Amino acid sequence: MIFIRGGTTTGAHDALMAKQRADTDQRRATQDAQFEATRRDPLSARMHSMKLGGQDHPKVVLAIKHPKDQLFLDWIECEVIQYGPEELILNMACPQCHAKNPGHEPDFKLHQSNRKWWLDPNPPKWMRDVGSDRIWLNPKDQTTVVVAGSVTTEDWIRCPGLGCTWVFKIDDSVVYSK
């Protein structure tokens, strides 16, 4: 909101605008320097983004277990994204959202700093039980996935999809639902 006194803006507004312009100029200068470093040496200077998806990220396969029968109902292929030197992000999709609206379900991200989860470099026990070490064969379309390890969460997690009621917990790459 701009307050006008006698047809001009207030000093507080002018100071705020000057501060925002200076901040914007500083951010643009930083980004210009990053682009220049990338242009000079494209192999050693790389810009990272939060691009979700792609073949560059390691994969994890989660088995969805039926609450009563203890049988595996489905599998979720997830990506593990390195975010900074210390944090990982698990990018996954909700099976309930996928069933309701196939092809338009949003992926969601689980940051280690927000929701506690761990990546064990060993393959999950359910894969070792069937004699597989690192390569998982998708029973639906016969594609293969090289598994980076197994995931375990600390707490129950709710799908962030609008109107979705899926609440889950992951233990050794097995998904348990409430």
C-alpha positions as CSV (number, residue, x, y, z in Angstrom):
1,M,0.0,0.0,0.0
2,I,1.4,3.4,-0.9
3,F,0.5,6.4,1.2
4,I,0.6,9.7,-0.7
5,R,1.1,12.9,1.1
6,G,0.6,16.0,-1.1
7,G,0.8,14.0,-4.3
8,T,4.2,12.2,-3.6
9,T,5.1,8.9,-2.0
10,T,6.3,8.8,1.6
11,G,9.9,8.6,2.6
12,A,9.4,5.1,4.1
13,H,8.0,3.8,0.8
14,D,10.9,5.3,-1.2
15,A,13.4,3.7,1.2
16,L,11.6,0.4,0.9
17,M,11.7,0.6,-2.9
18,A,15.4,1.5,-2.9
19,K,16.1,-1.4,-0.6
20,Q,14.2,-3.8,-2.9
21,R,16.0,-2.5,-6.0
22,A,19.4,-2.9,-4.3
23,D,18.6,-6.5,-3.3
24,T,17.4,-7.2,-6.8
25,D,20.5,-5.8,-8.4
26,Q,22.7,-7.8,-6.0
27,R,20.9,-11.0,-6.9
28,R,21.2,-10.3,-10.6
29,A,24.9,-9.6,-10.3
30,T,25.4,-12.9,-8.5
31,Q,23.5,-14.8,-11.1
32,D,25.3,-13.0,-13.9
33,A,28.6,-14.1,-12.4
34,Q,27.4,-17.7,-12.2
35,F,26.4,-17.6,-15.8
36,E,29.7,-16.1,-16.8
37,A,31.7,-18.8,-14.9
38,T,29.6,-21.5,-16.6
39,R,30.2,-19.9,-20.0
40,R,34.0,-19.7,-19.5
41,D,34.4,-23.4,-18.3
42,P,31.3,-25.4,-18.9
43,L,32.8,-28.7,-17.7
44,S,33.9,-27.6,-14.2
45,A,31.4,-24.8,-13.4
46,R,27.9,-26.2,-13.3
47,M,24.7,-24.7,-12.2
48,H,22.4,-27.0,-10.1
49,S,18.7,-26.8,-10.0
50,M,15.9,-28.6,-8.2
51,K,15.0,-30.3,-11.5
52,L,12.8,-33.3,-10.6
53,G,13.0,-36.4,-12.7
54,G,15.5,-37.7,-15.2
55,Q,18.0,-40.5,-15.6
56,D,20.7,-38.7,-13.6
57,H,19.2,-39.4,-10.2
58,P,19.6,-42.7,-8.3
59,K,16.4,-44.7,-7.9
60,V,14.8,-46.4,-4.9
61,V,11.9,-48.8,-5.3
62,L,9.2,-48.9,-2.5
63,A,7.0,-51.9,-2.1
64,I,3.4,-51.1,-0.9
65,K,2.2,-53.8,1.5
66,H,-1.5,-54.6,2.1
67,P,-2.4,-53.7,5.7
68,K,-4.1,-57.1,6.4
69,D,-2.8,-59.7,3.9
70,Q,0.8,-58.6,4.2
71,L,1.2,-59.1,0.4
72,F,2.8,-56.6,-1.9
73,L,0.2,-54.7,-3.8
74,D,2.2,-52.3,-5.9
75,W,5.6,-50.6,-6.2
76,I,6.6,-46.9,-6.3
77,E,9.8,-45.9,-8.2
78,C,11.3,-42.9,-6.4
79,E,14.3,-40.7,-7.1
80,V,16.9,-39.7,-4.6
81,I,18.1,-36.1,-5.3
82,Q,21.3,-34.7,-3.7
83,Y,20.4,-31.2,-2.4
84,G,23.5,-29.5,-1.1
85,P,26.4,-31.3,0.6
86,E,24.4,-32.8,3.5
87,E,20.8,-33.2,2.5
88,L,18.9,-35.7,0.3
89,I,15.4,-35.4,-1.2
90,L,13.1,-38.3,-1.9
91,N,10.9,-37.6,-4.9
92,M,7.9,-39.9,-5.0
93,A,4.3,-40.1,-6.2
94,C,1.2,-41.0,-4.3
95,P,-0.5,-44.3,-5.5
96,Q,-4.0,-43.0,-4.4
97,C,-3.6,-39.8,-6.3
98,H,-2.4,-41.8,-9.3
99,A,-5.4,-44.1,-9.1
100,K,-7.8,-41.1,-9.0
101,N,-6.2,-39.1,-11.7
102,P,-3.7,-41.1,-13.8
103,G,-1.1,-39.0,-15.6
104,H,-1.8,-35.8,-13.7
105,E,-0.8,-36.8,-10.2
106,P,1.8,-34.5,-8.7
107,D,5.1,-35.8,-7.3
108,F,6.0,-34.7,-3.9
109,K,9.4,-34.2,-2.2
110,L,10.5,-35.4,1.2
111,H,13.4,-33.3,2.4
112,Q,15.6,-34.9,5.1
113,S,15.6,-31.6,6.9
114,N,11.8,-31.5,7.0
115,R,10.8,-35.2,7.3
116,K,13.4,-37.5,8.9
117,W,14.3,-40.4,6.6
118,W,17.4,-42.3,5.9
119,L,19.0,-44.0,2.8
120,D,20.7,-47.3,3.6
121,P,23.1,-48.2,0.7
122,N,22.1,-51.9,1.0
123,P,19.2,-53.1,-1.2
124,P,15.9,-53.8,0.7
125,K,15.4,-57.1,2.4
126,W,12.4,-57.9,0.2
127,M,14.6,-57.7,-2.9
128,R,17.3,-59.9,-1.3
129,D,14.6,-62.5,-0.4
130,V,13.7,-63.0,-4.1
131,G,17.4,-63.3,-5.0
132,S,17.9,-59.9,-6.5
133,D,20.8,-57.7,-5.5
134,R,20.6,-54.2,-7.1
135,I,18.5,-54.7,-10.2
136,W,14.7,-54.7,-9.9
137,L,12.5,-55.9,-12.7
138,N,9.2,-54.0,-12.9
139,P,6.4,-56.7,-13.2
140,K,4.1,-54.3,-15.1
141,D,6.2,-53.2,-18.0
142,Q,9.4,-55.3,-17.6
143,T,11.7,-52.3,-17.3
144,T,14.7,-52.6,-15.0
145,V,15.8,-50.2,-12.2
146,V,19.2,-50.2,-10.5
147,V,18.3,-49.6,-6.9
148,A,20.5,-47.3,-4.9
149,G,19.5,-48.7,-1.5
150,S,16.6,-48.8,0.9
151,V,14.6,-46.0,2.6
152,T,13.3,-45.8,6.2
153,T,11.2,-42.9,7.6
154,E,11.0,-41.9,11.3
155,D,7.4,-40.9,11.4
156,W,4.0,-41.2,9.6
157,I,3.7,-39.0,6.6
158,R,0.6,-37.6,4.9
159,C,0.3,-37.2,1.1
160,P,0.2,-33.4,0.4
161,G,-2.3,-33.9,-2.5
162,L,-5.5,-31.9,-2.2
163,G,-8.1,-34.1,-0.6
164,C,-5.8,-37.2,-0.4
165,T,-6.1,-39.2,2.8
166,W,-3.1,-41.5,2.3
167,V,-0.9,-41.7,5.4
168,F,2.2,-43.9,5.2
169,K,5.4,-44.9,6.9
170,I,8.4,-46.5,5.2
171,D,10.6,-49.2,6.8
172,D,13.4,-50.9,4.7
173,S,11.6,-49.7,1.5
174,V,8.3,-51.3,2.5
175,V,5.4,-48.8,2.6
176,Y,2.8,-49.3,5.4
177,S,-0.5,-47.5,5.3
178,K,-2.8,-46.5,8.2
